[in-house]
Amino acid sequence: MKVAFRRGETTQYAVHIHRPDRVVVSLPGAGGRWPIPHDLARFATERALGMAGGIFGSMASGAMFPGMSVVSGRLRHDPKRRSKDVLRVNEKARTIAVAEVMASLVHECVQHGAHRADLLDRARAAWGIVREDPFPYTAEQLRAAVEDLRTLSERWARTRVGQALEVDWPDGLVTQLSRPAGRPKPPGSRRRTRA
């Protein structure tokens, strides 16, 4: 999936997501007072940590967040239901909340030059507020997220107003939906038996 961060004036930006279903959607940038866009921090963190249930994995799977719009392409026959299903799964698993917390820590580390030595401890503590299961990430993964965001922020700093920083989201890093019990199989999905 191709993601384009288009620079606006000062700290304004917009994000165009070229989803696997050939639909392009636009996510308005959060703007703010920091030179590094928060959505860029989300992208780098979720990609480095392999978060299929974060913001970008959700969007790759068809989720639409408030403020998003379709730029081009043909939507599925059930885009609202698909979006609702993806968001329900990720909200129940609290993966979107985890992604936001981890991205904020990585963003702070890069944006403010915060000391990285305690990043693992801070990430573990933040995880414990959101989830009860064991912390799944290593110090190496968190360092990779910080380095990825540093690299992307350097590229962003060289991106001129009106131009876009294009980055790739891994194809397999998407929210997987299992078919709920009782929901019929799609046509043509029956197994054939040999006579």
Legacy VTK file of the C-alpha trace (Angstrom):
# vtk DataFile Version 3.0
C-alpha trace
ASCII
DATASET POLYDATA
POINTS 195 float
0.000 0.000 0.000
1.370 3.399 -0.970
0.937 6.255 1.518
1.628 9.858 0.487
2.136 12.597 3.079
1.502 15.882 1.240
3.003 18.975 2.825
0.891 22.076 3.278
1.792 25.464 4.680
3.617 25.520 8.046
2.651 22.316 9.934
-0.378 21.427 7.788
-0.430 18.219 5.770
-2.779 15.631 4.275
-2.345 11.897 3.849
-3.445 9.957 0.761
-3.706 6.212 1.268
-3.652 4.060 -1.882
-5.378 0.985 -0.449
-4.931 -2.575 -1.748
-8.511 -2.513 -3.133
-7.423 0.301 -5.508
-9.380 2.927 -3.597
-7.541 6.112 -2.654
-8.697 7.776 0.538
-7.640 11.026 2.135
-6.946 11.516 5.822
-6.714 15.154 6.902
-3.521 15.766 8.838
-3.702 16.601 12.489
-1.503 19.644 11.967
-0.337 20.907 15.282
2.688 22.716 16.533
5.358 20.078 15.857
7.426 19.871 12.662
7.054 16.065 12.442
3.468 15.082 11.565
1.916 12.805 14.157
0.542 10.573 11.394
4.100 10.038 10.189
4.985 8.894 13.716
1.991 6.548 13.663
3.091 5.152 10.317
6.721 4.556 11.353
5.786 3.057 14.711
3.039 0.758 13.454
5.209 -0.435 10.559
8.284 -1.093 12.735
6.254 -2.885 15.405
4.249 -4.895 12.869
0.901 -3.533 14.069
-1.776 -4.855 11.719
-4.500 -3.492 14.006
-3.313 0.096 14.266
-4.494 3.093 12.262
-2.735 2.191 8.993
-3.487 -1.541 9.124
-7.125 -0.632 9.761
-7.212 1.744 6.795
-5.547 -0.861 4.558
-8.377 -3.226 5.512
-11.102 -0.735 4.600
-11.685 1.232 7.805
-12.716 4.864 7.474
-12.025 7.236 10.342
-13.886 10.523 10.917
-12.830 13.197 8.445
-11.618 10.703 5.828
-12.929 10.899 2.278
-12.700 8.853 -0.890
-10.475 10.478 -3.528
-10.806 7.862 -6.267
-11.673 4.244 -6.950
-14.691 2.045 -6.585
-15.761 1.061 -3.083
-16.842 -2.419 -2.077
-20.538 -3.215 -2.036
-20.550 -2.819 1.761
-17.950 -0.148 2.690
-19.698 1.065 5.853
-20.147 -2.447 7.188
-16.553 -3.360 6.364
-15.259 -0.241 8.121
-17.436 -0.928 11.144
-16.273 -4.565 11.324
-12.576 -3.618 11.117
-12.904 -0.912 13.754
-14.960 -3.158 16.044
-12.309 -5.899 15.932
-9.452 -3.477 16.602
-11.261 -1.522 19.290
-12.181 -4.750 21.085
-8.531 -5.871 20.956
-7.475 -2.325 21.937
-4.881 -2.352 19.161
-5.745 1.159 17.984
-5.260 2.487 21.515
-1.935 0.640 21.809
-0.812 2.005 18.436
-1.604 5.547 19.522
0.280 5.186 22.801
3.363 3.613 21.186
3.370 6.199 18.377
3.200 9.033 20.924
6.231 7.660 22.767
8.256 7.263 19.566
7.141 10.694 18.333
8.221 12.321 21.601
11.555 10.542 21.475
12.327 11.847 17.973
10.608 15.245 18.119
12.082 16.343 21.417
15.290 14.347 21.397
14.055 12.521 24.493
16.433 10.029 26.023
15.910 6.591 24.453
17.350 4.594 27.327
14.057 4.503 29.192
11.867 4.049 26.089
11.367 0.323 26.696
10.356 0.905 30.322
7.975 3.693 29.361
6.464 1.586 26.577
5.930 -1.350 28.964
4.259 0.927 31.507
1.994 2.469 28.851
1.104 -1.000 27.519
0.048 -2.041 31.030
-2.482 0.786 31.147
-4.143 -0.360 27.919
-3.678 -4.144 27.902
-3.283 -6.909 30.467
-1.345 -9.442 28.385
2.484 -9.494 28.331
4.300 -6.704 26.505
5.131 -8.089 23.038
7.801 -5.708 21.709
11.563 -5.764 22.111
13.953 -2.903 22.694
15.273 -3.544 19.175
11.802 -3.075 17.655
11.327 0.204 19.518
14.766 1.393 18.393
13.814 0.479 14.820
10.640 2.587 15.143
12.674 5.551 16.421
15.248 5.207 13.636
12.542 4.816 10.988
10.810 7.964 12.203
14.141 9.839 12.290
14.808 8.858 8.677
11.278 9.764 7.591
11.398 13.074 9.464
14.626 13.992 7.636
12.933 13.203 4.320
9.870 15.195 5.453
12.058 18.212 6.253
13.300 18.153 2.630
9.756 17.860 1.220
8.567 21.174 -0.211
5.103 22.678 0.197
2.732 20.977 -2.239
4.972 17.928 -2.649
4.489 14.503 -1.082
6.662 12.097 0.852
5.703 8.635 -0.432
6.213 5.564 1.729
5.232 1.908 1.476
3.068 0.001 3.921
3.729 -3.779 3.971
1.113 -5.726 1.996
0.399 -8.310 4.685
0.137 -5.848 7.550
-3.655 -5.529 7.531
-6.447 -6.319 9.954
-7.755 -9.821 9.323
-11.447 -10.406 9.831
-12.700 -13.877 10.520
-16.127 -14.769 9.219
-18.532 -14.720 12.186
-20.510 -17.884 12.870
-23.791 -17.908 11.020
-22.616 -15.577 8.261
-22.967 -17.314 4.909
-19.917 -18.176 2.838
-19.385 -16.086 -0.269
-20.696 -17.590 -3.505
-18.341 -20.095 -5.108
-16.525 -20.859 -1.849
-17.871 -24.388 -1.382
-15.336 -27.186 -1.370
-15.624 -29.569 -4.248
-15.599 -33.251 -3.487
-14.237 -35.879 -5.791
-16.640 -38.486 -7.097
LINES 1 196
195 0 1 2 3 4 5 6 7 8 9 10 11 12 13 14 15 16 17 18 19 20 21 22 23 24 25 26 27 28 29 30 31 32 33 34 35 36 37 38 39 40 41 42 43 44 45 46 47 48 49 50 51 52 53 54 55 56 57 58 59 60 61 62 63 64 65 66 67 68 69 70 71 72 73 74 75 76 77 78 79 80 81 82 83 84 85 86 87 88 89 90 91 92 93 94 95 96 97 98 99 100 101 102 103 104 105 106 107 108 109 110 111 112 113 114 115 116 117 118 119 120 121 122 123 124 125 126 127 128 129 130 131 132 133 134 135 136 137 138 139 140 141 142 143 144 145 146 147 148 149 150 151 152 153 154 155 156 157 158 159 160 161 162 163 164 165 166 167 168 169 170 171 172 173 174 175 176 177 178 179 180 181 182 183 184 185 186 187 188 189 190 191 192 193 194
